[in-house]
Amino acid sequence: MIGFGTDGWRAVIADTFTFANLRMIAQAVADSINKQHQGSEPPSVVVGYDTRFLSDRFAAEAARVLAGNGIIAWLTRTDAPTPVISYNVKQKGAAAGIVITASHNPPRYNGFKLKAPYGGSATAEQCSLVEEELRQMERRARGPNMLDYEKALEMELIRRFDPGWEYYQHLGELVDIDKISERELVIVADAMWGAGRGAFPTILSRSRCHVSEIRAVLNPGFGGIHPEPITRYLNELVAAVQRVQADVGLATDGDADRIGAIDARGNFVDPHHIFALALRHLVENKGQRGMVVKTVSTTFMINNLCEKYDLPLRETPVGFNHIADLMMQEDVLIGGEESGGISIRGHIPEGDGILMGMLLLEIMAQTRAPLHEIIEDLQANFGPAHYGRIDTHLTKQLPKREVVDRLSSTPPNTLIGETVKRVDTMDGVKFYLADNSWLLIRPSGTEPVLRVYAEARTPEAVQGLLEEGSAMGKALIK
């Protein structure tokens, strides 16, 4: 019953996510690595974890299994962001990385993210090899090989380390911290009780910026919220920004691979705008060029920017793994998705909320203008663009292919009074309208949920598209 999705395996703690299952997966990873390893030195794996209930214990157990199979486990001393772990996988030349995290999911979940040597999520092929090892273990009724923790430390098969130093030094090569310091920005960092705690204060500790932090203590229940940087979970950040009259609030999700922001007026700045601002900044202020990659659910402002700058644009299905594949193969300047996973050239092919938060500060320092004015200028030149998403729960689950076929075979001629000019079925069904608005309907492959996304020129038009998309989805099961 254990299977890897686009970024590892997630399940409910004490239900399916148990110590026994985690040890089995760690053993399958170890078997897969040892079968492919050809060097004379033992392979190594970087192991990290987030702030969830028992994450540190789960990580230690994974390290014990790796050690029991002759693999060096670089185990972090404390919780750490996923992009920090991923960067260390590449930096140390490790065979793989393991991060015990369920990212932005509710606190009852935990997860097992598998990272590849290049510092991004493991490929589908690599995950398939691990799954095959799991099946073989089941057929042979074979359990994991494990070493006692203290013995593994003594043998240096488990090595505790601080992953932050190398990563923070690397960020200093991508972002001009001195320029940010000159602006003396007032910043509120919201870790949302997750592993991003301490990141922004540490990076900016020697700058002239004034950084305060909220929701940064260890709280495995995440204060009763989902650790996802979206409007409904950021009321405390809005209040903190207004209380200290901050220039900006930066929020990262449970494992800090996603970003969201709050401007000085208390308005939410979504990843669509952060992505678009970063692209414009890289081209206009840093003189960089290259391919741009976005997922099918990401703002049309990226298309407009690429058209102005004459940059090649590629669109992928939802999931940062698709962006990472292109970052490994092509000269990609920036790639991102609507959920907040964004990365740039020179960094690992992994969504990184900390990097993008720092880049947003650099943009503010460069323009020397309030964030709301920067966004107003972006909208005036590359918009208007307003976005929304709703999840429609169905009474029963339909096969994804059936939903796509039925929606695309008889598409509507108009939506909210606009002509439907094109239908795309790359990932779900996306209806492009004559005014560049769009509606995307994506059925979940694991539960009876229809995800409906829309972008239009006004908030009212977005709401209209969402309502029509939800009605179309519900009509499928009548």
N, C-alpha and C positions, 0 to 999 in steps of 0.2 A: 504493500500500500504506500510505500515511500517513493515519491517521484520528484524529480527536479524540474522546476519551472524555469522562467527566463533568468532568474537570479537566485537559484538555490531552492531550498525546501523550507516551508513554513507550516506550523501546526500549533494547536492549542497545548500549552504547558500542562503536563500531567495527564493529558488525554492521549495524544499521539507523540507529542514532543516529550519524550522520556529519556532518562539516562541510558536505558538499554538500547533504544533506537539510535540515539546519538552515537554511542560506542560502535554500533554496527556500521553506521555511515562513515565514521572516522576510519574504521578498519577497511572499508571498501576504498576510501580515498588512498589509504596507505598501500593497499594491494595494487591499485592502479599506478601509483607513482613508482613503486619498486619494480613493476614489470617493465616500465619504460626507461628507468634510470640506467645509464651506462657508464657513469664516471666512477673513479676509484674512491672519491670522497663520498660520505653519506649525503643523501639529499636533505633538504631542509624545507620546512613549511612555517609560514608566519601565522600565528593564531591570535586573534583578538576578540573582543566582545563589547556589548553595549551595557546599558544600565538596567536591563530587565531583570526580573526575578530569576535568580540562579544562573544568570549568564556567565558569571565568573567561574562557577562550579562546572558548568557544561564545557567551558573552554579548557579548564584544567583536565577534565576527563578526556577530551579530544587530544590534548597534548600527551597524556599518559599512553593512549593507544598508539599515537605516532611513535613515541619513544620505544614502545614495546615491539615496534617493527623496524627499529634501527634508523628511524628518521629524526633528525634534529628539529625540535619544535621551539621556535622563537615565540614565547608567550609574553604578551604585554603585561606590564606591572599593574595596570588599571584599565578601566574602560576607555575606549578610544574610537574616534570616528572611522567609519568604513573607508573613506578615501585615504586616511592616514595609514591604515593597515595595508591597503592596496598599493600605495606608493612604496611602502617598505618591502613588499613582495618583490617588486621590480628592483629596488635599490640593493637588496641582499642577494639577488640572483636565486631566489627560492623557487622550488618546483611548483609551489601552489600557495594559496592563502586560504584560511578559514576564518570567517567572522560569525560569531554567534550573535545574531540580531534578527529582529523582525521588522526593522526599519520604521516605517510610519504606521504599522498595524496596531490594533488595540493591545493593551497591556497583557491580556490573557494569552497572546501569541508569543512564540519565539521562533527563531529560524537559524538556518545553517547556510551561509553564503559561501560559495566556492569561487576562489579567485585564481586566475591563470598567471603564468610567469611574467606576462607583460603588464600586470597591474590592473586588469579589467576583469569582468565576470568571465567565468569559464565558458567555453564554447559549448554548443549543443552536443558536439561529438565527445568532448571531455566529460560532460555530465552523463552521456550514454555509457561511457566506459565504467564510470562509478556505479551506475545502476546495474550494469551487467555483473560487476563484482558482487553487488548486493544479492542478486538472484542466485549466483553460484554459492554464496555463503548460506542462503536459505536451503538450497537443494542439499548441501552437505551437512546441514545443521551445525555449522561451524561458528564459534563465537570469536570475539576480538582478542588479540594479544595485547597485554597491558603490562606496564612497569609501575611499581610503587613510585609515588610522586617524589618522595625524598631521595630515593635511589636514583631516579632519573635526573634529578638536579645534580647529585653527586657525580654521575657519569657524564654530565653536561649534554645529555640528550634533551633535557628541557632547560632553556636559557631564558630567564626573565629579562626584559629590556623595556626602555622608554621609546616609543615609536615617534614621538613628536618632534624631536630636534631636527632630524634629517628632513622631515616634511616641511616644517616651518622655514627652514633655510631655503628649500626649493621654492616655496611661495614667494620669498623675497626676490627670486630671479624672474618671476612672472608678473609681479605687481610692484609698483613704485611706492614703497612704504614711506619714503622721505617726503614725497609729494603729498601723501595723505596726511602726514604729520604737520606739514606747513598749514594745512587748512584748519587744524585744531577742532575737528568735528566732535560733536557730542553724540555718543552712540549708546544705544541700549541693545545688548545681546541677549536673545531669548533662546536658551538651549532646549526649551520644552521638556525639561527633566531628562534629556537624552545625553548621548555621548559627545555632543559638541560642546559640552560645558567647559569653560575655561579657554576655549580656542581663541576667540577674538581678543579677550584681555591679554592673553599671553603674547600673541603676535604683535599687538599694539602697545605692549608694556613700555617700550622705550620711545614711543612717539609722544607728541604733544596732544594727542586726542584724549578725550575724557570718556572712558568706557565703563559702563555699569552693566551688571548682569542680573537677569531674573531667571527663576525656575532652573537653577543650576546645581541644586543639591541632589543627592542620590534619593530617588523616589521611584521604585520599580512600578508603582501603579500610575505613574504619570499624572498625578493629581486628578484622576478620573476622566482624563481626556484622551483622544488619540494624538500621539505626538507627530502631527502632520501640519506643516506651516500654511494653513489656509484660513480664510477669514473667520470661520466659526470658532476656531481654537486660539485666536490671537487677541482676545479682549484684554488680557493682562498686559500684553506688550503695548497695545494702544494706550492703555492707562499709564504705563510707565513712561512712554515717549512724551505724553502730554504733561506728566507730573514733573519731569526734569527738563522739559522744553528741549528735547533732543532733536538733532538734525535727521536722525534715521533710527529705525529699529530693525535689527536683523534676526530672523528666526530660522533655525535649522531643525530638521526632523529628528526622529529617534536615533539615527546613526549618522546624521549630518551629511548625507549625500544629496539632500534637497534644500532649496532656499526659498524664502518668502521675505517680504519687507514691509515696513510701515513708514510712510513719510511723516514729515513734521506736523502735518494737519490731521494725522490719524487715519489716513487712507491706506488701504491694502494695496501693495504693489505686487502683482502676480508674476510668475515666472515668464509669461509671454513678454511682458515689458522688460524684465531684467535681461532676457535673451536678446531682445531687439536692441536695447541700450548697449549691451556688451558688444554686439556685432558692429554697431555704428562707431563705438569707441575704438575698437581694434583697427578699423579701416581708416577713420578720419584722424584720430589722434596718435595712433601708433604706426600708421602706414603699412599695415599688413594686408595680405590678400590670400585667397585660397578658397577651397570648396566649403560650402555651408550645408549642414545636414540638419533636418528637422523631422519630427514624427508627424504623422498624418493629422494629429489632433492639435497641432501648434499653429499659432497666429499667422495670418496672411501678411502681417507687417514684415515678416522675414522675406517673403517673396518680393515685396516692394523695395526693401533695402537691397536685395541682391540684384534686382533690375537696375536700380540707380547706379550701383557700383560695378555692374557687369561681372558679377561673381556667379560661378556655377552653383546650382542648388539641387540637392537630392532630398527626396521625401521617403521616409521609411515607415513600416508598421510601428505601432506603439511598443515601447520597450527600449531602454538605453542600450541593450545588447546589440540591436540593429545599428545604432549610431556607432558603437564601439567597433563593430566589424569594418565599417567604412574608414574610421580613424586609423585602423591598422593597415589599410590597403591604399588609401589616397592621402593627398595633401589637404587635410581638413583644417580649416581655420577655427571653426566653432561648430559644435553640435549640441542640440538640446531638445527637450520635450516639455509638454505643458505641465507635467507634474513637478518640475523643478530640478530635474537632473540635467546639468549642463557642464560641458568641459571645453577646453580650448587647446590649440596647438602648443606643444611643448610640455603638456601635462599628460597624465595617464588617461587611457580611454575609459573614464569612469565619471559618473555624475559627482560633483563636489560642491556642496553648499557653502563650505568655508571659503574656497577659492572664489566663488561667484560673489559672496558677500564682500570680500576684499576688493574685487574688481568693481563692484558697485560704489564702494568708497572712493576708489581711484577716479571713477567717472565724476563723482560729486566734487572731488578736489580739482580735477582738470577743468571743469566747466565753471566752478566757483558760483554755482547757483543752487537754490533749494531743489530737492528731488522732485517736488510736484511741478516745478517750472520745467525741469528737464523732460518730464513725462509729457507735459502739455505740448512742448516743442516736438517731441517724437510723434504724438498723435496728429499734430497739425501737418507734419510733413509726410508721414507714412501711414496714417490712419484715415478716418477714424475707425477704431477697432474696439469692440466690446465683446466679452466672452462669457460663456456660462456652461455649466454641466449639471446634469441630474442623472441619478441612477433610478431606473424604473424597475421595481420588483414584479416579476411575473408569477402567475399561479403554477406554472410548470416550465421546465427547461426544454428549449428546442435546440437541436443540433445547430452549431454555428453556421455550417455551410448552407443549411436549409433556410435560415433567416436571411443570409446574404442573397441567396438565389431568389427568394420570394420578393425581397425589397427592391432588388435591382431589375427584375424581369418586367415589372410594371411601375416604373418610377412616376411620381407626380409631374405634371407639366409646370406647375408653379408651387412655390412655398411662400407664405406671407405676401402674396401678390407679386413676387419676383419670379422671372422665368428660370427654370432649372436648365442650365446650359450643358452640364456634364455630370456623369455618375462614375465614381471610382470605387472599386472593390478590393483595393490593396489590403485593407484591414477593416472589416465591417463594410458599411456602405456610406459613402460620402457624396452628398449632393452639393454641387457648386452652382451658385446663383449668378445671375447676370451682373450684379453689383459687387461681386467678389465676396459676398457673404457665403457661409457654408453651414451645412448640417451633417454631422457624423453620427451614425448609429452602429454601435459595436456590442454584440452579445457576448456575455462572459462565457468562457469555456468550462467553468467549474461550478457555476451556480445560476439559478434562474433570475438573472439580472441583465437588464439592457442599459448600457451606458450611452447616454445621449449628450453630445457636445455641439455647441453652436458658436459662431462668431458673426457679428453683423455690425452695421454702422451706428446703431443706437441700442441702448439697453432694452427698449421696448421690442425691437425687432428680434433681439436675442431670446427674450422670453417667448415671443410668438413661435420662433423656430423650435425651441425646446418643447413647447406644448404640442406642436404638430408632430415632432419626432417621437414623443412619448405615445401619442395616440396611434401612430403608425405601428409602433412596436406592439402595443397591446392588441391591436387588430389582428395580429398574426396568430393569436391563439384562440380567437373566437370561432 
